[in-house]
Amino acid sequence: MGKAMNVLLVAVISLAAMLHRTEADDHEYELVWAIPSGGAGTYAAWSAEHTFEINVDSITFEFSSGEQDLASVTKEDFDSCTTTNPIWETTDPVNVGIVQPGTFYFICTFAGHCAKGQKVATNWTNSSAAAAPAPCPSSTATTYSALPLKFLSNRVNKHGNKKKVSLTLGGAI
């Protein structure tokens, strides 16, 4: 009986340690979003060095409003730099987290920017043992309510403390 209790206790503690996540486990990547001075392969090389975890990691796209924008597009539009039918678009810097595994494509829709390399494909994985939902559809018919995205921002309260605020489109966090 005592040995069985010890084994059970070790199993419970091990499971709790595996499931426990802290904010220190979260990774917030910052990407200065501009036409890359290093050429068209700059963002591809950066993305190849990173694999992002759904519901944990996020990417902050930093840019000056009015000088750049950010749009999520299908793979086809990413490959051809088609900017006319984005899935969503913002003209302000944004922090993006993804809630479904898959590859997600981002471009700048300003004339010539994508063709000059201002585009990035990001790979998002699910490290949990649970079955993962299907990746984001590549159809341009995607509706906003079906997007597996989480937009995050840091708000500073009157005491100067930062508070992470999030908005989720589609899927549960």
trRosetta pair geometry for C-beta under 8 A, 3 or more apart (Angstrom, degrees):
i j d omega theta_ij theta_ji phi_ij phi_ji
1 4 5.8 -57 -149 36 29 112
1 5 6.5 29 154 -19 64 106
2 5 5.7 -54 -149 35 32 112
2 6 6.5 33 153 -19 65 104
3 6 5.7 -51 -150 34 33 112
3 7 6.5 34 152 -18 65 104
4 7 5.8 -53 -149 36 32 111
4 8 6.3 32 152 -18 65 107
5 8 5.6 -54 -146 39 31 112
5 9 6.1 35 154 -22 65 107
6 9 5.6 -53 -145 36 30 113
6 10 6.4 30 155 -18 64 105
7 10 5.8 -54 -148 37 30 110
7 11 6.3 31 152 -20 64 107
8 11 5.6 -55 -148 36 31 113
8 12 6.3 30 155 -18 66 106
9 12 5.9 -54 -146 36 30 109
9 13 6.3 26 156 -15 64 108
10 13 5.9 -57 -145 40 29 109
10 14 6.1 31 156 -21 64 109
11 14 5.8 -56 -146 37 28 112
11 15 6.3 27 156 -18 64 107
12 15 5.8 -55 -147 37 29 110
12 16 6.3 29 155 -18 64 108
13 16 5.7 -54 -146 38 30 112
13 17 6.3 32 155 -21 64 105
14 17 5.8 -55 -149 35 30 111
14 18 6.5 27 154 -18 64 106
15 18 5.8 -56 -149 36 32 109
15 19 6.2 18 158 -9 67 112
16 19 6.0 -64 -142 45 29 103
16 20 6.0 37 158 -35 66 108
17 20 5.8 -48 -140 24 27 115
21 25 4.6 -100 -159 52 85 151
21 26 7.7 84 165 -48 113 77
21 56 7.1 -107 -163 -115 149 110
22 25 5.4 117 55 -5 60 95
23 26 5.3 -39 -161 18 52 118
25 56 6.6 -65 124 -158 96 119
26 56 5.4 -154 -113 -179 68 69
26 57 6.7 165 -164 -89 65 41
26 58 7.5 9 179 7 107 94
27 52 7.6 -138 78 -129 118 74
27 53 7.6 95 30 29 110 101
27 56 7.0 43 22 132 78 93
27 57 4.5 -11 64 -116 92 94
27 58 7.6 179 94 31 56 55
28 57 7.3 175 -81 -160 35 60
28 58 5.1 -8 -118 65 75 94
28 59 7.8 163 -165 -92 55 21
28 60 6.3 37 172 -19 99 107
28 95 7.1 -19 -150 -149 110 123
29 50 6.6 43 -93 -147 158 161
29 52 7.5 -94 4 -97 134 111
29 57 6.8 23 -7 -178 101 107
29 58 7.1 -166 29 95 71 45
29 59 4.8 -23 72 -110 101 71
29 60 7.0 -169 92 21 47 71
30 59 7.7 153 -94 -163 20 58
30 60 4.7 -18 -112 62 70 109
30 62 6.0 24 -173 -18 96 123
31 43 7.9 59 -162 -125 129 99
31 46 7.3 117 -120 141 109 152
31 59 5.7 9 -2 -176 119 106
31 60 6.8 170 25 81 69 54
31 61 5.5 -23 72 -106 103 57
31 62 6.7 174 81 19 45 81
31 120 7.3 -71 -169 -4 159 168
32 62 5.2 -39 -107 73 53 108
32 63 7.4 117 -170 -76 54 68
33 61 4.5 36 -43 -172 140 90
33 62 6.1 163 9 65 87 44
33 63 4.1 -65 72 -50 102 117
33 68 5.5 160 117 141 102 157
33 70 6.3 -39 -167 -77 163 109
33 93 7.7 168 28 -115 126 81
33 108 7.0 147 168 -71 104 114
33 118 7.2 82 -177 -160 74 105
34 63 6.4 158 -63 -114 73 103
34 67 7.9 -12 -112 129 93 114
34 68 6.2 -107 -97 -70 56 142
34 118 6.8 -94 139 -110 22 119
35 108 7.7 -93 -68 44 70 154
35 113 5.6 -121 -77 -140 97 77
35 116 4.8 -1 -146 108 115 130
35 117 6.6 93 -160 62 68 88
35 118 5.0 -69 -95 -52 54 116
36 39 6.4 -43 103 55 108 23
36 40 7.2 150 58 -90 120 19
36 42 3.5 -166 -180 45 156 150
36 43 6.1 -148 -46 -30 142 85
36 116 7.7 179 39 134 69 85
36 117 4.9 -76 37 112 108 127
36 118 6.7 170 -11 -80 78 64
37 42 7.6 85 53 -72 47 157
38 41 7.3 -83 123 71 98 75
38 42 4.0 117 72 -86 110 116
39 42 6.0 142 66 -32 54 94
39 117 6.0 143 153 -62 38 162
40 44 7.6 27 137 -1 67 118
40 116 6.8 -144 -82 166 85 32
40 117 3.3 -149 -114 -86 51 107
41 44 5.0 -67 -155 49 58 116
41 45 5.6 61 148 -28 87 103
41 117 7.1 -61 -4 -133 30 127
42 45 6.1 -61 -153 34 24 108
42 46 6.6 21 152 -16 62 107
42 117 6.1 77 28 158 98 135
43 46 5.4 -51 -145 37 38 114
43 47 6.1 36 156 -18 68 106
43 117 6.5 158 12 165 105 88
43 118 7.4 98 -23 -137 144 30
43 119 6.4 180 73 82 150 39
43 120 3.9 -108 167 -85 127 95
44 47 5.9 -56 -145 40 28 109
44 48 6.3 34 154 -25 63 107
44 120 7.3 -162 -67 -124 45 65
44 121 7.3 26 -111 32 75 94
45 48 5.7 -52 -146 31 30 114
45 49 6.9 29 154 -19 60 105
46 49 6.1 -64 -162 32 31 110
46 50 7.0 -4 154 5 65 114
46 120 7.1 -42 73 -126 112 126
47 50 6.1 -79 -149 50 35 95
47 120 5.3 158 -55 -167 130 97
47 121 5.9 121 151 72 166 60
47 122 5.6 -124 -137 -95 115 59
47 123 7.2 114 170 3 100 85
50 122 7.6 -28 95 -140 109 89
51 123 5.5 -44 -127 92 76 107
51 124 7.8 146 -178 -109 67 23
51 125 5.7 11 167 2 113 121
52 57 4.3 -138 -158 84 86 142
52 59 7.1 -62 -100 -41 149 103
52 98 6.9 90 114 30 127 116
52 122 5.9 13 9 171 134 112
52 123 6.8 153 27 86 82 51
52 124 4.8 -38 84 -104 99 72
52 125 7.2 149 79 19 46 71
53 56 4.1 -6 98 51 111 124
53 57 4.9 109 46 -6 70 107
53 124 7.2 114 -135 -160 7 72
53 125 6.0 -41 -107 71 58 77
53 126 7.3 103 -157 -111 73 27
53 127 5.4 -22 -133 -10 121 112
54 57 7.8 -36 -62 37 13 85
54 97 7.7 108 -153 168 50 86
54 98 5.3 -77 -115 99 83 83
54 99 5.7 100 -173 -141 108 22
54 100 6.3 163 -124 20 148 5
54 101 5.7 -98 -29 -67 135 63
54 124 5.1 83 -65 164 84 113
54 125 6.9 -137 -9 88 89 26
54 126 5.2 -22 34 -86 122 76
54 132 7.9 123 29 -137 151 117
54 148 8.0 -30 -138 156 125 120
55 97 7.1 86 -102 161 21 122
55 99 5.8 66 -66 -121 82 68
55 150 7.6 88 -105 -5 51 152
55 173 5.8 153 -126 -152 100 72
56 97 7.9 174 57 -151 24 120
56 127 7.8 -9 1 23 148 118
57 97 6.7 164 95 -127 45 89
57 124 7.8 -158 62 -126 114 91
58 95 5.2 39 155 171 130 96
58 96 6.2 168 -160 83 84 35
58 97 3.9 -53 -95 -72 94 90
58 150 7.4 -89 -101 89 111 103
58 152 5.4 -24 -144 27 163 140
59 95 7.1 176 88 -153 36 57
59 96 5.4 -15 59 59 85 89
59 97 7.9 155 15 -77 61 48
59 122 6.8 -114 -23 -105 152 161
60 93 7.0 27 178 171 87 105
60 94 7.4 -164 -146 104 56 33
60 95 4.4 -24 -96 -99 78 84
60 96 7.9 161 -89 15 30 64
61 70 5.0 77 118 -82 161 153
61 93 6.0 -164 94 -150 67 67
61 94 5.6 9 47 56 102 72
61 95 7.7 -173 17 -85 65 34
61 96 6.9 26 -10 0 106 109
61 106 7.3 -140 -84 169 145 153
62 93 5.3 16 -123 -132 41 130
63 67 6.4 -143 168 78 98 96
63 68 3.8 -68 173 57 149 133
63 69 7.8 -137 92 -67 146 16
63 70 7.3 156 23 -42 136 102
63 93 5.7 167 40 -84 61 86
64 67 4.3 37 79 24 102 126
64 68 6.7 99 55 16 61 93
65 91 5.7 70 -148 142 89 84
65 92 5.1 -8 -93 -103 116 64
65 93 7.3 -93 -56 -15 83 75
66 91 7.2 54 -58 175 43 110
68 108 5.4 -69 -159 -127 88 127
68 110 6.5 -97 -128 -9 45 134
68 113 7.2 139 -128 -142 81 159
68 118 7.5 -136 -137 -174 113 147
69 89 6.1 22 156 -177 125 99
69 90 6.5 178 -166 89 84 44
69 91 4.9 -40 -111 -106 104 58
69 108 5.9 124 60 -148 62 72
69 109 5.5 -33 74 36 123 93
69 110 6.4 138 19 -37 94 90
70 89 7.0 166 89 -152 47 57
70 90 5.4 -6 60 56 93 90
70 94 6.3 -130 57 33 144 116
70 106 5.9 -12 -167 -169 93 113
70 107 7.9 146 -152 78 49 31
70 108 6.7 -40 -91 -93 45 64
71 83 6.8 119 45 -145 158 79
71 86 3.6 -87 -171 -122 122 149
71 87 7.5 135 174 40 82 65
71 88 6.9 -178 -149 93 63 43
71 89 4.1 -14 -101 -102 92 88
71 90 7.8 176 -79 19 51 56
71 106 6.8 151 77 -153 42 62
71 107 5.5 -27 63 65 95 77
71 108 7.3 127 15 -120 91 17
71 109 5.0 59 -11 -40 139 110
72 86 6.3 107 61 -178 48 99
72 87 4.5 -56 98 60 96 112
72 88 5.1 24 35 48 108 83
72 89 7.6 -142 21 -69 64 49
72 104 6.5 -36 -143 -179 108 102
72 105 6.8 112 -161 77 60 60
72 106 5.8 -35 -96 -95 57 72
72 147 7.7 100 88 -142 156 128
72 149 7.3 -113 -53 -75 165 145
73 77 3.9 -109 172 91 123 125
73 78 5.2 159 89 -56 112 75
73 82 7.2 160 -164 76 142 79
73 83 7.8 -79 -83 -110 144 46
73 85 7.9 101 -131 89 95 64
73 86 5.3 -74 -80 -123 83 72
73 87 6.2 179 -99 -2 29 91
73 105 5.1 -68 69 103 75 111
73 106 7.3 136 17 -110 82 22
73 107 5.6 -6 7 14 132 114
74 77 4.8 92 53 12 80 100
74 78 6.8 -135 97 -7 41 89
74 87 7.0 120 -44 -46 69 110
74 105 6.8 15 127 49 11 137
74 138 4.6 90 -152 -173 103 73
74 139 7.0 -177 -100 46 136 2
74 140 5.8 -80 -25 -69 134 75
75 78 5.4 -54 -146 36 32 117
75 79 6.2 32 156 -20 67 105
75 103 7.3 55 -85 99 110 118
75 105 5.8 161 -89 -34 48 148
75 121 7.8 45 -117 -115 81 125
75 138 5.3 -37 15 -133 98 126
76 79 6.0 -54 -148 35 28 109
76 80 6.4 -2 162 7 63 112
76 82 7.3 -7 123 27 79 131
76 138 6.7 101 -6 168 95 116
77 80 6.2 -69 -138 54 29 93
77 81 7.6 7 169 -177 59 3
77 82 4.1 -95 -137 63 79 99
77 83 7.5 133 -178 -68 111 30
77 85 6.8 -134 -95 68 145 86
77 86 7.4 -179 136 -96 159 54
77 105 7.4 148 75 110 86 140
77 107 7.4 -123 130 8 95 144
77 140 7.5 94 -35 -86 129 111
78 81 7.6 16 -174 -73 24 42
78 105 3.7 -85 -69 -172 142 143
78 107 6.2 -173 -117 -45 67 118
78 119 6.0 147 -155 180 83 134
78 121 6.4 85 175 -77 154 100
81 107 6.6 162 -131 -148 65 150
81 114 3.8 157 -139 113 105 127
81 115 5.2 70 -160 -64 176 70
81 119 6.9 -122 -100 -46 85 148
82 85 6.9 -7 136 33 111 87
83 86 6.9 -8 -164 -50 54 99
83 107 6.6 -124 -98 110 89 131
83 109 3.8 136 -165 -138 122 83
83 114 6.4 -173 -64 -7 112 142
85 140 5.2 19 136 -157 129 138
86 89 4.5 92 80 -55 150 103
86 107 7.8 -142 -103 56 112 100
86 109 6.5 -82 -43 -69 131 132
87 140 7.2 -136 -79 -138 75 58
87 142 5.3 -1 -134 71 109 128
87 147 6.7 133 155 -101 119 119
88 144 6.8 91 -80 -109 115 92
88 147 6.7 16 -22 -100 131 163
88 149 7.5 -101 33 20 150 163
89 109 6.4 -12 -130 -9 132 142
90 94 5.1 65 81 -33 162 139
94 151 5.9 -52 -170 -145 111 105
94 153 7.6 -66 -140 -76 56 95
95 151 6.7 113 74 -170 64 57
95 152 4.0 -63 100 73 119 88
95 153 5.9 164 25 -81 114 47
95 154 7.7 73 -14 -18 152 80
96 106 8.0 171 36 -81 164 141
96 149 6.2 -47 -155 -158 96 105
96 150 7.3 123 -167 73 48 56
96 151 6.2 -27 -102 -105 59 62
96 152 7.5 -164 -69 20 12 85
97 149 7.3 126 76 -170 50 56
97 150 3.9 -29 73 71 100 109
97 151 7.6 -165 27 -73 77 16
97 152 5.8 55 -9 -20 111 118
97 166 7.3 -28 33 -135 130 124
98 101 7.9 107 125 -93 122 25
98 102 7.7 -132 170 51 143 82
98 104 6.0 -161 -94 -19 141 149
98 122 7.7 177 -23 105 141 121
98 124 4.4 -67 76 -107 143 169
98 148 5.9 46 -168 119 77 97
98 149 6.2 -38 -109 -109 58 55
98 150 7.0 -146 -65 19 11 87
99 148 4.6 -136 64 -177 82 85
99 149 7.0 -129 9 -54 94 7
99 150 5.6 98 -43 -31 105 106
99 168 6.5 50 -37 -148 149 112
99 170 7.1 178 63 100 127 78
99 171 4.0 168 112 102 131 141
99 172 7.4 173 -180 70 139 28
99 173 6.0 -91 -112 -90 128 70
100 124 7.4 87 93 99 44 131
100 132 7.2 121 -158 177 66 96
100 133 5.1 -67 -128 77 108 108
100 134 7.2 2 -176 85 131 40
100 135 6.1 150 134 -127 110 38
100 136 6.1 138 80 -51 127 73
100 148 3.5 -47 8 -163 110 166
100 170 7.9 -39 -20 122 122 113
100 171 5.8 -151 -47 -77 96 155
101 124 5.4 -156 -133 106 48 82
101 125 5.4 33 -129 -132 114 31
101 126 4.6 -88 -52 -18 122 96
101 132 4.8 6 13 176 125 147
101 133 7.7 155 27 63 80 62
101 135 6.0 -72 101 -87 62 83
102 123 7.9 -119 131 -144 25 55
102 124 6.1 2 51 56 47 97
102 134 7.7 41 -65 152 128 50
102 135 2.4 118 -92 -138 131 112
102 136 5.2 -167 83 14 152 77
102 148 7.8 97 30 61 122 145
103 121 5.6 8 -180 178 110 104
103 122 6.9 160 -154 80 61 39
103 123 5.3 -26 -99 -98 80 66
103 124 7.5 170 -89 17 28 75
103 135 6.9 18 22 -163 57 146
104 121 7.3 161 80 -157 36 57
104 122 5.2 -20 61 61 87 93
104 124 6.4 25 -1 -6 110 119
104 136 6.2 64 -95 22 89 145
105 119 7.2 2 -174 -177 87 103
105 120 7.7 174 -149 92 49 43
105 121 5.1 -18 -101 -105 75 78
105 122 7.9 -176 -78 19 30 70
106 119 6.6 174 94 -153 54 60
106 120 5.3 -6 61 59 100 83
106 121 7.8 176 23 -83 68 32
106 122 7.1 23 3 -5 110 109
107 113 7.7 135 171 101 83 99
107 114 4.5 14 -166 -104 119 118
107 118 6.8 93 -162 110 62 75
107 119 4.2 -9 -105 -107 81 99
108 113 3.9 -59 93 117 123 140
108 114 5.9 -167 59 -59 69 73
108 118 4.1 -15 17 123 123 128
108 119 7.2 -121 13 -68 70 66
109 113 7.5 25 63 51 12 122
109 114 7.3 16 -98 -34 30 118
110 113 4.4 63 69 -13 92 131
110 118 8.0 1 49 77 99 151
112 115 5.5 -66 -153 47 49 113
112 116 5.9 41 154 -19 80 111
113 116 5.9 -67 -150 41 28 106
113 118 4.2 -39 162 45 92 138
114 117 7.8 162 -178 27 30 9
114 118 5.7 -86 -87 68 37 79
114 119 4.9 51 -143 -49 83 117
126 130 7.5 -82 156 69 130 80
126 132 4.2 166 29 -94 154 126
128 132 7.9 136 64 -74 91 88
133 148 7.6 -178 86 -100 129 141
133 171 7.1 -150 38 -110 156 115
134 137 7.8 39 121 -64 118 73
136 142 7.2 16 -177 -113 93 152
136 147 7.3 20 -128 -141 117 59
136 148 5.6 -132 -78 27 95 112
137 141 8.0 -41 113 64 136 80
137 142 5.6 171 69 -81 105 106
137 146 7.6 -3 19 135 115 132
139 142 6.0 141 83 -39 80 79
142 146 5.7 -130 -163 79 80 117
142 147 6.5 88 157 -75 120 79
143 146 5.0 84 60 10 79 104
143 147 7.7 -123 99 -27 45 82
144 147 5.7 -35 -156 -2 42 118
144 169 5.7 -78 172 -160 77 133
144 170 7.9 -158 150 -33 43 105
145 169 6.8 -125 -120 -170 25 84
145 170 6.0 116 155 -73 40 86
146 170 5.0 60 -180 -103 18 137
147 169 4.2 14 72 114 105 119
147 170 4.7 169 66 9 40 132
148 169 7.7 -106 -63 92 5 75
148 170 5.1 -82 -75 102 44 118
148 171 4.8 48 -126 -10 80 140
149 168 7.3 173 96 -151 48 52
149 169 5.0 10 59 51 90 103
149 170 6.9 61 22 45 63 102
150 166 5.4 -3 179 -171 102 118
150 167 7.1 160 -160 80 55 42
150 168 4.7 -18 -106 -101 82 78
150 169 7.7 -165 -79 22 37 64
150 173 6.2 81 -95 -90 139 124
151 166 6.7 153 81 -157 46 61
151 167 4.7 -10 58 59 98 97
151 168 7.8 -168 21 -77 65 31
151 169 7.6 43 -9 -8 99 101
152 164 6.0 -16 -165 -169 111 97
152 165 6.9 147 -157 79 57 49
152 166 4.8 -22 -99 -100 76 84
152 167 7.9 -167 -72 23 36 65
153 164 7.7 156 81 -153 33 53
153 165 5.3 -19 63 62 81 99
153 166 7.9 165 19 -85 59 41
154 162 4.7 -13 -174 -163 113 113
154 163 7.1 142 -159 65 61 36
154 164 5.9 -35 -100 -96 69 58
154 165 7.4 158 -104 16 18 82
155 162 7.1 137 72 -155 37 57
155 163 5.1 -28 65 62 90 92
155 165 5.2 43 -9 -16 114 126
156 160 6.2 -12 -175 -145 109 34
156 161 6.9 155 -151 74 64 29
156 162 5.6 -36 -93 -93 70 60
156 163 7.6 158 -95 14 22 77
157 160 7.3 -52 72 15 65 18
157 161 5.3 -7 40 57 105 84
157 163 6.1 55 -33 -11 104 121
166 173 7.3 74 119 -75 146 170
168 171 6.8 -107 173 76 118 77
168 172 7.7 66 142 -134 157 24
168 173 5.4 -134 -82 -36 152 115
